[in-house]
Amino acid sequence: MSALSNCSTTVWAVNATTIAGSPTGIAAFNSTLLNGPFGLMVGTNDSIYVMDYKNPNYRMQLFYPGSQLGTIIINTTKGTGLNQFSQINALSLDISGNIYILDAGNYRVTKWAPGASTGIVVVSANGSGTSLNQLNTPYDFFVEPNTSYIWIADSFNNRIVKWINTSTVTLVAGGAQGSGADQFYKPEGLFVDTSDSNTLYVSDTYNHRIQKWLYGASNGTTVAGQQSGVSGSALNQLNYPATLTMDTNKSLYIVDYGNNRVVLWLLGSTSGILIAGTGVAGVLPSQLHNPYSVKLDSTGALIVNDYYNNRIQRFPVLCSPNMTPSSSSSTASVSTNSTSIAAILQNTTMAVSLTTNSLTTLASKIYPKIDFVIFILIKD
């Protein structure tokens, strides 16, 4: 179904299409199946880069739109060499086609030029530790598009650091474990809003919240989840949030790992909107099982790394007012808004008096066997 354009907010399909790996969650290490995919990124023309691993082999595959047959572009083994990896946690791609790989097991980031058979170290290589020039189980990173500065969620050091080059690093936020406004507890995701003076958003994973830090600030504010660090499954709560991204309207797309879902938090909202997954782990097209990352392709579709289901899922846009490119990301972003709601199911219209916070949950209870619901927002 093609996306509609006459609605006031973006709506995604309830059921996803598997674009890489097995639709039924089968794990394997061949050209059509994946084994524990962890690294994911969206490239030009909506090609998908996926990194997976089966001891002792690592590979990165490129999946072109419409094809579930991967092309191997990096094929190597576990180890410490510059052509090897040990626990890949995140990937990034710059405008020149250079691939950045967060090799957490080797406590480094390597940069791979297009077609290269080996990488070069651009972050760390100083081993595990607490010194500013060391890392301890980093989980995510952000490469600034204009400067190539690299921001890292140094998870087990409970901090965010920024690497200017291989010898210059600064502490941006955190540094002590706790639930205070100036602390983190194993942060596993970050996003830098380069259009807003490098405002930083952090998945404070074990505090079950998202923290916003103005650049240069000494503490952050909670913008999603509970400030107290209490986890839960309600839509105003998070449960081990992993990675996140943002669109041009400052709406946050959060992978709520422990709740097996992706939630959207609009700017200034006190609760999220369920946009992918049901909240229950499973292998159905509507379900996710411990998802780890979400990206947006050029159409605004959600590309989700459904980790424990060994697949990459695409939730297409059903209805969107507009889509604009973000200056902070190499992928497109979707504008999102919030107001009162009416739900339209195929040719049947049903007025619904509720907020967007419970929208998807209600729809799934009323219509458990349909493939999608289109929501059109009506201004008060």
Buried (B, 14 or more C-beta within 10 A) or exposed (E): EEBBEEBBBBBBBBBBEBBBBBBEBBBBBEEEBBBEBBBBBBBEEBBBBBBBBBEEBBBBBBBBEEBBEBEEBBEBBBBEEBBBBBBBBBBBBBEEEBBBBBBBBBBBBBBBEEEBEEBEBBBBBBEBEEEBBBBBBBBBBBBBBEEBBBBBBBBBBBBBBBBEEBEEBEEBBBBEBEBEBBBBBBBBBBBBBBBBEBBBBBBBBBBBBBBBBBBEBEEBEBBBBBEEBBBBBEBBBBBBBBBBBBBBBBBBBBBBBBBBBBBBBBBEBEBBBBBBBBBBBBBBBBBBBBBBBBBBBBBBBBBBBBBBBBBBBBBBBBBBBEBEEBEBBBBBBBBBBBEBBEBBBEEEEEEBEEBBBBBBBBBBEEBEEBEBBBBBBEEE
